[in-house]
Amino acid sequence: MMSLFSAEIKARFLLLVQLALILSSVTWATMASFWLSFVFPIAFALSGAVMASSRKWFYSYLFFSGLAFLFGHVGKGSGVGFLQLACLSVSFYLLFREIVRHSFLKPDTPRADRILAGVTGYLALGLFWFLWVVVALRIDGTAFMNQATSSIPTLSDQLYFSFVTLTTLGYGDIVPVSPFAKVVVIFTALSGVLYLAVFISALIGAASSSGRE
């Protein structure tokens, strides 16, 4: 399957979808079901079509994204919810892996394309760990606590917390309580630091190679 899109176009398209998802969180208190159940499964399916570099990758991505969409509509219950989140996690992993290939593993990628792809990869990582914050709260409804409101974090709070932890800002307004939640936080923070270290190293290495040429 030959890609019809450059790395820059791919990154820009996915970046727009990711930013729209993050910005839409201000409406999640009243419209979360609409955004998360209908709009963004379609948008991320289109993103997969744009990002695809092979039929095998595209079919795998479409399979797990489709399952996640179906599990989100066949009924309620913790078992179905876990299956949906598992499929979403695999979809995000596949998308993240494809982004990283454009960011780090193609020496001939122009710097602007590499930076755009790197930003989309970082956002995808934050969204991936957001899913696992949701999982932790489904396992234990008190896994996280919003100390500012003395209540369980809302869905938009969970998104906010994931990115605050990924960037290691650690404001402390939302805290992990359960052991599983603490493990999620550990891996979120570690992955955020390691991603930036590898990404910056890749940019410096690419710049050094270009300078030698």
Buried (B, 14 or more C-beta within 10 A) or exposed (E): EEEEBEBBBBBBBBBEBBEEBBEBBEEBEEEBEEBBEEBBBEBBBEBBBBBBBEEEBBEBBBBBBBBBBBBBEEEEEEEBBBBBBBBBBBBBBBBBEBBBBBBBEBEEBBEEBBBBBBBBBBBBBBBBBBBBBBBBBEEEEEBBBBEEEEEBBBBBBBBBBBBBBBBEEEEEBBBBBBEBBBEBBEEBBEBBEEBBEBBEEBBEEBEEEEEEE
